[in-house]
Amino acid sequence: MSGSNRSAISEAAQRYGAALFDLAAEAKKVAAVEQDAKALLAAWQTSADLRAALTSPLFPVEQKAAALGAIAKKMKANAITQNFLGLAAQNRRSADLGGMLAAFLALAAQARGAVLAEVSTAEPLSEEQLKSLTEALGRAFKAPVDVETTLKPELLGGLVVKVGSRLFDDSVKSKLDALKIAMKGA
């Protein structure tokens, strides 16, 4: 997956994500909408075609709304999610979908008392590695942890973990960069 980069979420996407959270909370459907949002965000992150179609000015709003509606129907999304996607498309905000979903997921995790961890790796993590990492982060932060993975081949190896304002960089790239700086100073 490619990352959502929470720090780069637009103000509009933050507002839409908060509105979706409020609607889901009011209907007591946060968990259902959260499942939908995770699946949609994964599709957004992994499908360059989907991102291109929803961000392109060449496709009319009606086609974007129809595409989002078809995706929601295929995944049997909650009615709140389906209505939200239609509204976002009609309001010409489909290009912000990734940010909206990320903002919603952050609020849902916060409401559950969970900590969000953005993990970037050069290679996909196995289920066992992801479980082990999630457990280790949970012990370190003394809270449930939601892990969002991002593939960044430029890291070469290792991983980068961002939790709130904390950044743990144990990537091969950062070690090589540090070595390069040290060699220039020698």
NUGUZA-376109 format. One record per atom (N, C-alpha, C): x, y, z; residue in three letters; atom name. Coordinates in Angstrom, 1 decimal. Example, Ala and Ser with C-alpha at 12.3 -4.5 7.8 and 13.67 -1.06 7.14 Angstrom:
2
ATOM       X       Y       Z    r   a
ATOM    13.2    -5.7     7.8  Ala   N
ATOM    12.3    -4.5     7.8  Ala  CA
ATOM    13.2    -3.3     7.8  Ala   C
ATOM    12.8    -2.2     7.1  Ser   N
ATOM    13.7    -1.1     7.1  Ser  CA
ATOM    12.9     0.0     7.9  Ser   C
//
This chain:
186
ATOM       X       Y       Z    r   a
ATOM     0.8    -1.2     0.0  Met   N
ATOM     0.0     0.0     0.0  Met  CA
ATOM     0.9     1.2     0.0  Met   C
ATOM     0.4     2.2    -0.6  Ser   N
ATOM     1.0     3.5    -0.5  Ser  CA
ATOM     0.4     4.3     0.6  Ser   C
ATOM     1.1     5.2     1.2  Gly   N
ATOM     0.6     5.8     2.5  Gly  CA
ATOM    -0.4     6.9     2.3  Gly   C
ATOM    -1.1     7.2     3.3  Ser   N
ATOM    -2.1     8.3     3.3  Ser  CA
ATOM    -1.5     9.6     3.7  Ser   C
ATOM    -0.3     9.5     4.4  Asn   N
ATOM     0.3    10.7     5.0  Asn  CA
ATOM    -0.6    11.6     5.7  Asn   C
ATOM    -1.0    11.2     6.9  Arg   N
ATOM    -2.0    12.0     7.7  Arg  CA
ATOM    -1.7    13.4     7.8  Arg   C
ATOM    -0.4    13.8     7.9  Ser   N
ATOM     0.0    15.2     8.1  Ser  CA
ATOM    -0.4    16.0     6.9  Ser   C
ATOM    -0.6    15.4     5.7  Ala   N
ATOM    -0.9    16.1     4.5  Ala  CA
ATOM    -2.3    16.1     4.1  Ala   C
ATOM    -3.2    15.7     5.1  Ile   N
ATOM    -4.6    15.6     4.8  Ile  CA
ATOM    -5.2    17.0     4.8  Ile   C
ATOM    -5.9    17.4     3.7  Ser   N
ATOM    -6.4    18.7     3.5  Ser  CA
ATOM    -7.5    19.0     4.6  Ser   C
ATOM    -7.7    20.3     4.8  Glu   N
ATOM    -8.7    20.7     5.8  Glu  CA
ATOM   -10.1    20.2     5.4  Glu   C
ATOM   -10.4    20.2     4.1  Ala   N
ATOM   -11.7    19.8     3.7  Ala  CA
ATOM   -11.8    18.3     3.9  Ala   C
ATOM   -10.8    17.5     3.7  Ala   N
ATOM   -10.8    16.1     3.9  Ala  CA
ATOM   -11.0    15.8     5.4  Ala   C
ATOM   -10.4    16.6     6.3  Gln   N
ATOM   -10.5    16.5     7.7  Gln  CA
ATOM   -12.0    16.7     8.1  Gln   C
ATOM   -12.6    17.7     7.5  Arg   N
ATOM   -14.0    18.1     7.8  Arg  CA
ATOM   -14.9    16.9     7.4  Arg   C
ATOM   -14.7    16.4     6.2  Tyr   N
ATOM   -15.5    15.3     5.7  Tyr  CA
ATOM   -15.3    14.1     6.5  Tyr   C
ATOM   -14.1    13.8     6.9  Gly   N
ATOM   -13.9    12.6     7.8  Gly  CA
ATOM   -14.6    12.8     9.1  Gly   C
ATOM   -14.5    14.0     9.7  Ala   N
ATOM   -15.2    14.2    11.0  Ala  CA
ATOM   -16.7    14.1    10.8  Ala   C
ATOM   -17.2    14.6     9.7  Ala   N
ATOM   -18.7    14.5     9.4  Ala  CA
ATOM   -19.1    13.0     9.3  Ala   C
ATOM   -18.3    12.2     8.6  Leu   N
ATOM   -18.6    10.8     8.5  Leu  CA
ATOM   -18.6    10.2     9.9  Leu   C
ATOM   -17.6    10.5    10.7  Phe   N
ATOM   -17.5    10.0    12.0  Phe  CA
ATOM   -18.7    10.3    12.8  Phe   C
ATOM   -19.2    11.6    12.8  Asp   N
ATOM   -20.3    12.1    13.5  Asp  CA
ATOM   -21.6    11.3    13.1  Asp   C
ATOM   -21.8    11.1    11.8  Leu   N
ATOM   -22.9    10.4    11.3  Leu  CA
ATOM   -22.9     8.9    11.8  Leu   C
ATOM   -21.7     8.3    11.7  Ala   N
ATOM   -21.6     6.9    12.1  Ala  CA
ATOM   -21.8     6.8    13.6  Ala   C
ATOM   -21.3     7.7    14.4  Ala   N
ATOM   -21.5     7.7    15.8  Ala  CA
ATOM   -22.9     7.9    16.2  Ala   C
ATOM   -23.6     8.8    15.6  Glu   N
ATOM   -25.0     9.1    15.8  Glu  CA
ATOM   -25.9     7.8    15.6  Glu   C
ATOM   -25.5     7.1    14.5  Ala   N
ATOM   -26.3     5.9    14.1  Ala  CA
ATOM   -25.8     4.6    14.8  Ala   C
ATOM   -24.7     4.8    15.7  Lys   N
ATOM   -24.1     3.7    16.4  Lys  CA
ATOM   -23.6     2.6    15.4  Lys   C
ATOM   -23.0     3.1    14.3  Lys   N
ATOM   -22.4     2.3    13.3  Lys  CA
ATOM   -20.9     2.5    13.0  Lys   C
ATOM   -20.2     3.0    14.0  Val   N
ATOM   -18.8     3.4    13.8  Val  CA
ATOM   -18.0     2.1    13.4  Val   C
ATOM   -18.2     1.0    14.0  Ala   N
ATOM   -17.5    -0.2    13.7  Ala  CA
ATOM   -17.7    -0.7    12.3  Ala   C
ATOM   -19.0    -0.6    11.8  Ala   N
ATOM   -19.3    -1.0    10.4  Ala  CA
ATOM   -18.7    -0.1     9.4  Ala   C
ATOM   -18.8     1.2     9.7  Val   N
ATOM   -18.3     2.2     8.8  Val  CA
ATOM   -16.7     2.1     8.8  Val   C
ATOM   -16.2     1.8     9.9  Glu   N
ATOM   -14.7     1.7    10.0  Glu  CA
ATOM   -14.2     0.6     9.2  Glu   C
ATOM   -14.9    -0.6     9.1  Gln   N
ATOM   -14.6    -1.7     8.3  Gln  CA
ATOM   -14.6    -1.2     6.8  Gln   C
ATOM   -15.7    -0.5     6.4  Asp   N
ATOM   -15.8     0.0     5.1  Asp  CA
ATOM   -14.7     0.9     4.7  Asp   C
ATOM   -14.4     1.8     5.6  Ala   N
ATOM   -13.3     2.8     5.4  Ala  CA
ATOM   -12.0     2.2     5.2  Ala   C
ATOM   -11.7     1.1     6.0  Lys   N
ATOM   -10.4     0.4     5.9  Lys  CA
ATOM   -10.3    -0.2     4.5  Lys   C
ATOM   -11.4    -0.9     4.1  Ala   N
ATOM   -11.4    -1.5     2.7  Ala  CA
ATOM   -11.3    -0.5     1.6  Ala   C
ATOM   -12.0     0.6     1.7  Leu   N
ATOM   -12.0     1.6     0.7  Leu  CA
ATOM   -10.6     2.3     0.6  Leu   C
ATOM   -10.0     2.5     1.8  Leu   N
ATOM    -8.7     3.2     1.8  Leu  CA
ATOM    -7.7     2.2     1.2  Leu   C
ATOM    -7.8     0.9     1.5  Ala   N
ATOM    -6.9     0.0     0.9  Ala  CA
ATOM    -7.0     0.0    -0.6  Ala   C
ATOM    -8.2     0.0    -1.1  Ala   N
ATOM    -8.5     0.1    -2.6  Ala  CA
ATOM    -7.9     1.4    -3.1  Ala   C
ATOM    -8.1     2.5    -2.4  Trp   N
ATOM    -7.6     3.8    -2.9  Trp  CA
ATOM    -6.0     3.8    -3.0  Trp   C
ATOM    -5.4     3.2    -1.9  Gln   N
ATOM    -4.0     3.1    -1.9  Gln  CA
ATOM    -3.3     2.2    -2.9  Gln   C
ATOM    -4.0     1.1    -3.2  Thr   N
ATOM    -3.4     0.1    -4.0  Thr  CA
ATOM    -3.8     0.2    -5.5  Thr   C
ATOM    -4.8     1.0    -5.8  Ser   N
ATOM    -5.3     1.1    -7.2  Ser  CA
ATOM    -5.0     2.4    -7.8  Ser   C
ATOM    -3.9     2.5    -8.6  Ala   N
ATOM    -3.6     3.7    -9.3  Ala  CA
ATOM    -4.7     4.1   -10.2  Ala   C
ATOM    -5.4     3.1   -10.8  Asp   N
ATOM    -6.5     3.4   -11.7  Asp  CA
ATOM    -7.6     4.1   -11.0  Asp   C
ATOM    -8.0     3.6    -9.8  Leu   N
ATOM    -9.0     4.2    -9.1  Leu  CA
ATOM    -8.7     5.7    -8.7  Leu   C
ATOM    -7.5     5.9    -8.2  Arg   N
ATOM    -7.0     7.2    -7.8  Arg  CA
ATOM    -7.1     8.1    -9.0  Arg   C
ATOM    -6.6     7.6   -10.2  Ala   N
ATOM    -6.6     8.5   -11.4  Ala  CA
ATOM    -8.0     8.8   -11.8  Ala   C
ATOM    -8.9     7.9   -11.8  Ala   N
ATOM   -10.3     8.1   -12.2  Ala  CA
ATOM   -11.0     9.2   -11.3  Ala   C
ATOM   -10.7     9.0   -10.0  Leu   N
ATOM   -11.4     9.9    -9.0  Leu  CA
ATOM   -10.8    11.3    -8.9  Leu   C
ATOM    -9.5    11.4    -9.3  Thr   N
ATOM    -8.9    12.7    -9.2  Thr  CA
ATOM    -8.8    13.4   -10.6  Thr   C
ATOM    -9.1    12.7   -11.7  Ser   N
ATOM    -9.0    13.3   -13.0  Ser  CA
ATOM   -10.2    14.3   -13.3  Ser   C
ATOM    -9.9    15.5   -13.8  Pro   N
ATOM   -11.0    16.4   -14.2  Pro  CA
ATOM   -11.7    15.9   -15.5  Pro   C
ATOM   -11.1    14.9   -16.1  Leu   N
ATOM   -11.7    14.4   -17.4  Leu  CA
ATOM   -13.0    13.6   -17.2  Leu   C
ATOM   -13.1    13.1   -16.0  Phe   N
ATOM   -14.3    12.3   -15.7  Phe  CA
ATOM   -15.4    13.1   -15.0  Phe   C
ATOM   -16.6    13.1   -15.6  Pro   N
ATOM   -17.6    14.0   -14.9  Pro  CA
ATOM   -18.0    13.4   -13.5  Pro   C
ATOM   -18.6    14.3   -12.7  Val   N
ATOM   -19.0    14.0   -11.4  Val  CA
ATOM   -19.9    12.8   -11.4  Val   C
ATOM   -20.8    12.7   -12.3  Glu   N
ATOM   -21.8    11.6   -12.4  Glu  CA
ATOM   -21.1    10.3   -12.5  Glu   C
ATOM   -20.0    10.2   -13.3  Gln   N
ATOM   -19.3     8.9   -13.5  Gln  CA
ATOM   -18.5     8.6   -12.2  Gln   C
ATOM   -18.0     9.6   -11.6  Lys   N
ATOM   -17.3     9.3   -10.3  Lys  CA
ATOM   -18.2     8.8    -9.3  Lys   C
ATOM   -19.4     9.4    -9.2  Ala   N
ATOM   -20.4     9.0    -8.2  Ala  CA
ATOM   -20.9     7.6    -8.5  Ala   C
ATOM   -21.1     7.3    -9.8  Ala   N
ATOM   -21.5     5.9   -10.2  Ala  CA
ATOM   -20.4     4.9    -9.9  Ala   C
ATOM   -19.1     5.2   -10.1  Ala   N
ATOM   -18.0     4.3    -9.8  Ala  CA
ATOM   -18.0     4.1    -8.3  Ala   C
ATOM   -18.0     5.1    -7.5  Leu   N
ATOM   -18.0     4.9    -6.1  Leu  CA
ATOM   -19.2     4.2    -5.6  Leu   C
ATOM   -20.4     4.4    -6.2  Gly   N
ATOM   -21.6     3.7    -5.8  Gly  CA
ATOM   -21.4     2.2    -6.1  Gly   C
ATOM   -20.9     1.9    -7.3  Ala   N
ATOM   -20.7     0.5    -7.7  Ala  CA
ATOM   -19.7    -0.2    -6.7  Ala   C
ATOM   -18.6     0.5    -6.4  Ile   N
ATOM   -17.6    -0.1    -5.5  Ile  CA
ATOM   -18.3    -0.4    -4.1  Ile   C
ATOM   -19.0     0.6    -3.6  Ala   N
ATOM   -19.7     0.4    -2.3  Ala  CA
ATOM   -20.7    -0.7    -2.3  Ala   C
ATOM   -21.4    -0.8    -3.4  Lys   N
ATOM   -22.4    -1.9    -3.5  Lys  CA
ATOM   -21.7    -3.2    -3.6  Lys   C
ATOM   -20.7    -3.3    -4.4  Lys   N
ATOM   -19.9    -4.6    -4.5  Lys  CA
ATOM   -19.4    -5.1    -3.2  Lys   C
ATOM   -18.9    -4.1    -2.4  Met   N
ATOM   -18.3    -4.5    -1.1  Met  CA
ATOM   -19.3    -4.6     0.0  Met   C
ATOM   -20.6    -4.4    -0.4  Lys   N
ATOM   -21.7    -4.4     0.6  Lys  CA
ATOM   -21.5    -3.5     1.8  Lys   C
ATOM   -21.1    -2.2     1.4  Ala   N
ATOM   -20.9    -1.2     2.4  Ala  CA
ATOM   -22.1    -0.8     3.1  Ala   C
ATOM   -22.0    -0.3     4.3  Asn   N
ATOM   -23.1     0.2     5.1  Asn  CA
ATOM   -23.7     1.4     4.4  Asn   C
ATOM   -25.0     1.6     4.6  Ala   N
ATOM   -25.7     2.7     4.0  Ala  CA
ATOM   -25.1     4.0     4.2  Ala   C
ATOM   -24.6     4.2     5.4  Ile   N
ATOM   -23.9     5.5     5.8  Ile  CA
ATOM   -22.7     5.7     4.9  Ile   C
ATOM   -22.0     4.7     4.7  Thr   N
ATOM   -20.8     4.8     3.8  Thr  CA
ATOM   -21.2     5.1     2.4  Thr   C
ATOM   -22.2     4.4     1.9  Gln   N
ATOM   -22.7     4.6     0.5  Gln  CA
ATOM   -23.2     6.0     0.3  Gln   C
ATOM   -24.0     6.5     1.2  Asn   N
ATOM   -24.5     7.9     1.1  Asn  CA
ATOM   -23.3     8.9     1.2  Asn   C
ATOM   -22.4     8.6     2.0  Phe   N
ATOM   -21.2     9.5     2.2  Phe  CA
ATOM   -20.4     9.6     0.9  Phe   C
ATOM   -20.2     8.4     0.2  Leu   N
ATOM   -19.4     8.4    -1.0  Leu  CA
ATOM   -20.2     9.2    -2.1  Leu   C
ATOM   -21.5     9.0    -2.2  Gly   N
ATOM   -22.3     9.7    -3.2  Gly  CA
ATOM   -22.2    11.2    -2.9  Gly   C
ATOM   -22.3    11.6    -1.7  Leu   N
ATOM   -22.2    13.0    -1.4  Leu  CA
ATOM   -20.9    13.6    -1.7  Leu   C
ATOM   -19.8    12.9    -1.3  Ala   N
ATOM   -18.5    13.4    -1.6  Ala  CA
ATOM   -18.3    13.6    -3.1  Ala   C
ATOM   -18.7    12.6    -3.9  Ala   N
ATOM   -18.6    12.8    -5.4  Ala  CA
ATOM   -19.4    13.9    -5.9  Ala   C
ATOM   -20.7    14.0    -5.4  Gln   N
ATOM   -21.5    15.1    -5.9  Gln  CA
ATOM   -21.0    16.5    -5.5  Gln   C
ATOM   -20.3    16.6    -4.4  Asn   N
ATOM   -19.7    17.8    -4.0  Asn  CA
ATOM   -18.3    18.1    -4.6  Asn   C
ATOM   -17.9    17.2    -5.5  Arg   N
ATOM   -16.7    17.3    -6.3  Arg  CA
ATOM   -15.5    17.2    -5.3  Arg   C
ATOM   -15.6    16.2    -4.4  Arg   N
ATOM   -14.5    16.0    -3.4  Arg  CA
ATOM   -14.0    14.6    -3.5  Arg   C
ATOM   -14.2    13.9    -4.6  Ser   N
ATOM   -13.8    12.5    -4.7  Ser  CA
ATOM   -12.2    12.4    -4.8  Ser   C
ATOM   -11.6    13.5    -5.2  Ala   N
ATOM   -10.1    13.5    -5.2  Ala  CA
ATOM    -9.5    13.4    -3.8  Ala   C
ATOM   -10.3    13.9    -2.8  Asp   N
ATOM    -9.9    13.9    -1.4  Asp  CA
ATOM   -10.3    12.6    -0.6  Asp   C
ATOM   -10.8    11.6    -1.4  Leu   N
ATOM   -11.3    10.4    -0.7  Leu  CA
ATOM   -10.3     9.8     0.3  Leu   C
ATOM    -9.1     9.6    -0.2  Gly   N
ATOM    -8.1     9.0     0.7  Gly  CA
ATOM    -7.9     9.7     2.0  Gly   C
ATOM    -7.8    11.0     1.9  Gly   N
ATOM    -7.7    11.9     3.1  Gly  CA
ATOM    -8.9    11.8     4.0  Gly   C
ATOM   -10.1    11.8     3.4  Met   N
ATOM   -11.3    11.7     4.2  Met  CA
ATOM   -11.4    10.4     5.0  Met   C
ATOM   -11.0     9.3     4.3  Leu   N
ATOM   -11.1     8.0     4.9  Leu  CA
ATOM   -10.0     7.9     6.1  Leu   C
ATOM    -8.8     8.4     5.8  Ala   N
ATOM    -7.8     8.4     6.8  Ala  CA
ATOM    -8.2     9.3     8.0  Ala   C
ATOM    -8.8    10.4     7.8  Ala   N
ATOM    -9.3    11.3     8.9  Ala  CA
ATOM   -10.4    10.5     9.7  Ala   C
ATOM   -11.3     9.9     9.0  Phe   N
ATOM   -12.3     9.1     9.7  Phe  CA
ATOM   -11.7     8.0    10.6  Phe   C
ATOM   -10.8     7.3    10.0  Leu   N
ATOM   -10.2     6.2    10.7  Leu  CA
ATOM    -9.4     6.6    11.9  Leu   C
ATOM    -8.8     7.8    11.8  Ala   N
ATOM    -8.0     8.4    13.0  Ala  CA
ATOM    -9.0     8.7    14.1  Ala   C
ATOM   -10.2     9.2    13.8  Leu   N
ATOM   -11.2     9.6    14.8  Leu  CA
ATOM   -11.8     8.3    15.4  Leu   C
ATOM   -12.0     7.3    14.5  Ala   N
ATOM   -12.6     6.0    15.0  Ala  CA
ATOM   -11.6     5.4    16.0  Ala   C
ATOM   -10.3     5.4    15.6  Ala   N
ATOM    -9.3     4.7    16.5  Ala  CA
ATOM    -9.2     5.5    17.8  Ala   C
ATOM    -9.2     6.8    17.7  Gln   N
ATOM    -9.2     7.6    18.9  Gln  CA
ATOM   -10.4     7.3    19.9  Gln   C
ATOM   -11.5     7.2    19.3  Ala   N
ATOM   -12.7     6.9    20.1  Ala  CA
ATOM   -12.6     5.6    20.7  Ala   C
ATOM   -11.9     4.6    20.1  Arg   N
ATOM   -11.7     3.3    20.8  Arg  CA
ATOM   -10.6     3.3    21.7  Arg   C
ATOM    -9.8     4.4    21.8  Gly   N
ATOM    -8.7     4.4    22.7  Gly  CA
ATOM    -7.4     3.8    22.1  Gly   C
ATOM    -7.5     3.6    20.8  Ala   N
ATOM    -6.3     3.0    20.1  Ala  CA
ATOM    -5.4     4.1    19.6  Ala   C
ATOM    -4.1     3.6    19.4  Val   N
ATOM    -3.1     4.5    18.9  Val  CA
ATOM    -2.8     4.1    17.4  Val   C
ATOM    -2.7     5.1    16.6  Leu   N
ATOM    -2.4     4.8    15.2  Leu  CA
ATOM    -0.9     4.8    14.9  Leu   C
ATOM    -0.5     3.8    14.2  Ala   N
ATOM     0.9     3.6    13.9  Ala  CA
ATOM     1.0     3.5    12.4  Ala   C
ATOM     1.8     4.4    11.7  Glu   N
ATOM     2.0     4.3    10.3  Glu  CA
ATOM     3.4     3.7    10.1  Glu   C
ATOM     3.3     2.5     9.5  Val   N
ATOM     4.6     1.7     9.3  Val  CA
ATOM     4.9     1.7     7.8  Val   C
ATOM     6.1     2.1     7.5  Ser   N
ATOM     6.6     2.1     6.1  Ser  CA
ATOM     7.7     1.0     6.0  Ser   C
ATOM     7.6     0.2     5.0  Thr   N
ATOM     8.6    -0.9     4.8  Thr  CA
ATOM     8.9    -1.0     3.3  Thr   C
ATOM    10.1    -1.6     3.0  Ala   N
ATOM    10.5    -1.7     1.6  Ala  CA
ATOM     9.7    -2.9     1.0  Ala   C
ATOM     9.4    -3.9     1.8  Glu   N
ATOM     8.8    -5.1     1.4  Glu  CA
ATOM     7.5    -5.3     2.2  Glu   C
ATOM     6.5    -6.0     1.7  Pro   N
ATOM     5.3    -6.2     2.5  Pro  CA
ATOM     5.6    -7.1     3.7  Pro   C
ATOM     5.0    -6.8     4.9  Leu   N
ATOM     5.1    -7.6     6.1  Leu  CA
ATOM     4.3    -8.8     6.0  Leu   C
ATOM     4.8    -9.9     6.5  Ser   N
ATOM     3.9   -11.1     6.6  Ser  CA
ATOM     2.9   -10.9     7.7  Ser   C
ATOM     1.9   -11.8     7.8  Glu   N
ATOM     0.9   -11.7     8.8  Glu  CA
ATOM     1.6   -11.8    10.2  Glu   C
ATOM     2.5   -12.7    10.3  Glu   N
ATOM     3.2   -13.0    11.5  Glu  CA
ATOM     4.0   -11.7    12.0  Glu   C
ATOM     4.7   -11.1    11.0  Gln   N
ATOM     5.5    -9.9    11.3  Gln  CA
ATOM     4.6    -8.8    11.7  Gln   C
ATOM     3.5    -8.6    11.0  Leu   N
ATOM     2.6    -7.6    11.4  Leu  CA
ATOM     2.0    -7.8    12.8  Leu   C
ATOM     1.6    -9.0    13.1  Lys   N
ATOM     1.1    -9.3    14.4  Lys  CA
ATOM     2.1    -9.0    15.5  Lys   C
ATOM     3.3    -9.4    15.2  Ser   N
ATOM     4.4    -9.2    16.2  Ser  CA
ATOM     4.7    -7.7    16.4  Ser   C
ATOM     4.7    -7.0    15.3  Leu   N
ATOM     4.9    -5.5    15.4  Leu  CA
ATOM     3.8    -4.9    16.2  Leu   C
ATOM     2.6    -5.2    15.8  Thr   N
ATOM     1.4    -4.7    16.5  Thr  CA
ATOM     1.4    -4.9    18.0  Thr   C
ATOM     1.8    -6.1    18.4  Glu   N
ATOM     1.9    -6.5    19.8  Glu  CA
ATOM     3.0    -5.7    20.5  Glu   C
ATOM     4.1    -5.6    19.8  Ala   N
ATOM     5.3    -4.8    20.4  Ala  CA
ATOM     4.9    -3.4    20.6  Ala   C
ATOM     4.2    -2.8    19.6  Leu   N
ATOM     3.8    -1.4    19.7  Leu  CA
ATOM     2.8    -1.2    20.8  Leu   C
ATOM     1.9    -2.2    20.9  Gly   N
ATOM     0.9    -2.1    22.0  Gly  CA
ATOM     1.5    -2.1    23.4  Gly   C
ATOM     2.5    -3.0    23.5  Arg   N
ATOM     3.2    -3.0    24.8  Arg  CA
ATOM     4.0    -1.7    25.1  Arg   C
ATOM     4.6    -1.1    24.0  Ala   N
ATOM     5.4     0.1    24.2  Ala  CA
ATOM     4.5     1.3    24.5  Ala   C
ATOM     3.3     1.4    23.9  Phe   N
ATOM     2.4     2.5    24.1  Phe  CA
ATOM     1.3     2.2    25.1  Phe   C
ATOM     1.3     1.0    25.6  Lys   N
ATOM     0.3     0.6    26.6  Lys  CA
ATOM    -1.1     1.0    26.2  Lys   C
ATOM    -1.4     0.6    24.9  Ala   N
ATOM    -2.8     0.9    24.3  Ala  CA
ATOM    -2.9     0.0    23.1  Ala   C
ATOM    -4.2    -0.3    22.7  Pro   N
ATOM    -4.3    -1.0    21.5  Pro  CA
ATOM    -3.8    -0.1    20.3  Pro   C
ATOM    -3.2    -0.8    19.3  Val   N
ATOM    -2.6    -0.1    18.2  Val  CA
ATOM    -3.2    -0.5    16.9  Val   C
ATOM    -3.5     0.4    16.1  Asp   N
ATOM    -4.0     0.2    14.7  Asp  CA
ATOM    -2.8     0.5    13.8  Asp   C
ATOM    -2.4    -0.5    13.0  Val   N
ATOM    -1.2    -0.3    12.2  Val  CA
ATOM    -1.6    -0.1    10.7  Val   C
ATOM    -1.1     0.9    10.1  Glu   N
ATOM    -1.4     1.2     8.7  Glu  CA
ATOM     0.0     1.0     8.0  Glu   C
ATOM     0.0     0.1     7.1  Thr   N
ATOM     1.3    -0.2     6.4  Thr  CA
ATOM     1.4     0.5     5.1  Thr   C
ATOM     2.6     0.9     4.7  Thr   N
ATOM     2.8     1.6     3.5  Thr  CA
ATOM     4.1     1.0     2.9  Thr   C
ATOM     4.0     0.7     1.6  Leu   N
ATOM     5.2     0.1     0.9  Leu  CA
ATOM     6.0     1.3     0.3  Leu   C
ATOM     7.3     1.4     0.7  Lys   N
ATOM     8.2     2.4     0.2  Lys  CA
ATOM     9.5     1.7    -0.2  Lys   C
ATOM     9.6     1.2    -1.4  Pro   N
ATOM    10.8     0.5    -1.9  Pro  CA
ATOM    12.1     1.3    -1.7  Pro   C
ATOM    12.0     2.6    -1.7  Glu   N
ATOM    13.2     3.4    -1.5  Glu  CA
ATOM    13.9     3.3    -0.2  Glu   C
ATOM    13.2     2.7     0.8  Leu   N
ATOM    13.8     2.4     2.1  Leu  CA
ATOM    14.8     1.3     2.1  Leu   C
ATOM    14.8     0.5     1.0  Leu   N
ATOM    15.7    -0.6     0.8  Leu  CA
ATOM    15.6    -1.8     1.7  Leu   C
ATOM    15.2    -1.5     3.0  Gly   N
ATOM    15.0    -2.5     4.0  Gly  CA
ATOM    14.7    -1.9     5.3  Gly   C
ATOM    14.4    -2.7     6.3  Gly   N
ATOM    14.1    -2.1     7.6  Gly  CA
ATOM    12.7    -1.5     7.6  Gly   C
ATOM    12.4    -0.6     8.5  Leu   N
ATOM    11.1     0.0     8.6  Leu  CA
ATOM    11.2     1.4     9.2  Leu   C
ATOM    10.1     2.1     9.0  Val   N
ATOM     9.9     3.4     9.6  Val  CA
ATOM     8.6     3.4    10.3  Val   C
ATOM     8.5     3.7    11.6  Val   N
ATOM     7.3     3.7    12.3  Val  CA
ATOM     7.0     5.1    12.8  Val   C
ATOM     5.8     5.6    12.5  Lys   N
ATOM     5.4     6.9    13.0  Lys  CA
ATOM     4.1     6.8    13.8  Lys   C
ATOM     4.2     7.2    15.1  Val   N
ATOM     3.1     7.1    16.0  Val  CA
ATOM     3.0     8.5    16.6  Val   C
ATOM     1.9     9.2    16.2  Gly   N
ATOM     1.7    10.6    16.6  Gly  CA
ATOM     2.9    11.4    16.1  Gly   C
ATOM     3.6    12.1    17.0  Ser   N
ATOM     4.7    13.0    16.6  Ser  CA
ATOM     6.0    12.2    16.7  Ser   C
ATOM     6.0    11.0    17.1  Arg   N
ATOM     7.2    10.2    17.3  Arg  CA
ATOM     7.5     9.4    16.0  Arg   C
ATOM     8.8     9.4    15.7  Leu   N
ATOM     9.2     8.7    14.4  Leu  CA
ATOM    10.4     7.8    14.8  Leu   C
ATOM    10.2     6.6    14.5  Phe   N
ATOM    11.3     5.6    14.7  Phe  CA
ATOM    11.8     5.1    13.3  Phe   C
ATOM    13.0     5.5    12.9  Asp   N
ATOM    13.5     5.2    11.6  Asp  CA
ATOM    14.6     4.2    11.7  Asp   C
ATOM    14.3     2.9    11.3  Asp   N
ATOM    15.3     1.9    11.3  Asp  CA
ATOM    15.4     1.3     9.9  Asp   C
ATOM    15.4     2.2     8.9  Ser   N
ATOM    15.5     1.8     7.5  Ser  CA
ATOM    17.0     1.8     7.1  Ser   C
ATOM    17.2     0.9     6.1  Val   N
ATOM    18.6     0.9     5.5  Val  CA
ATOM    18.9     2.2     4.9  Val   C
ATOM    18.0     2.8     4.2  Lys   N
ATOM    18.2     4.1     3.6  Lys  CA
ATOM    18.7     5.2     4.6  Lys   C
ATOM    18.1     5.3     5.8  Ser   N
ATOM    18.5     6.3     6.7  Ser  CA
ATOM    19.9     5.9     7.3  Ser   C
ATOM    20.2     4.6     7.4  Lys   N
ATOM    21.5     4.3     7.9  Lys  CA
ATOM    22.6     4.6     6.8  Lys   C
ATOM    22.3     4.4     5.6  Leu   N
ATOM    23.2     4.7     4.5  Leu  CA
ATOM    23.4     6.2     4.4  Leu   C
ATOM    22.3     7.0     4.6  Asp   N
ATOM    22.4     8.4     4.6  Asp  CA
ATOM    23.3     8.9     5.7  Asp   C
ATOM    23.1     8.3     6.9  Ala   N
ATOM    23.9     8.7     8.0  Ala  CA
ATOM    25.4     8.4     7.8  Ala   C
ATOM    25.7     7.2     7.2  Leu   N
ATOM    27.0     6.8     6.9  Leu  CA
ATOM    27.6     7.8     5.8  Leu   C
ATOM    26.8     8.2     4.9  Lys   N
ATOM    27.3     9.1     3.8  Lys  CA
ATOM    27.7    10.5     4.5  Lys   C
ATOM    26.9    11.0     5.4  Ile   N
ATOM    27.2    12.2     6.1  Ile  CA
ATOM    28.4    12.1     7.0  Ile   C
ATOM    28.6    10.9     7.6  Ala   N
ATOM    29.7    10.7     8.5  Ala  CA
ATOM    31.0    10.6     7.6  Ala   C
ATOM    30.9    10.0     6.5  Met   N
ATOM    32.1     9.9     5.6  Met  CA
ATOM    32.5    11.3     5.0  Met   C
ATOM    31.5    12.1     4.7  Lys   N
ATOM    31.8    13.5     4.2  Lys  CA
ATOM    32.5    14.3     5.3  Lys   C
ATOM    32.2    14.1     6.5  Gly   N
ATOM    32.8    14.8     7.6  Gly  CA
ATOM    34.2    14.3     8.0  Gly   C
ATOM    34.5    13.1     7.6  Ala   N
ATOM    35.8    12.5     7.9  Ala  CA
ATOM    37.0    13.0     7.1  Ala   C
//
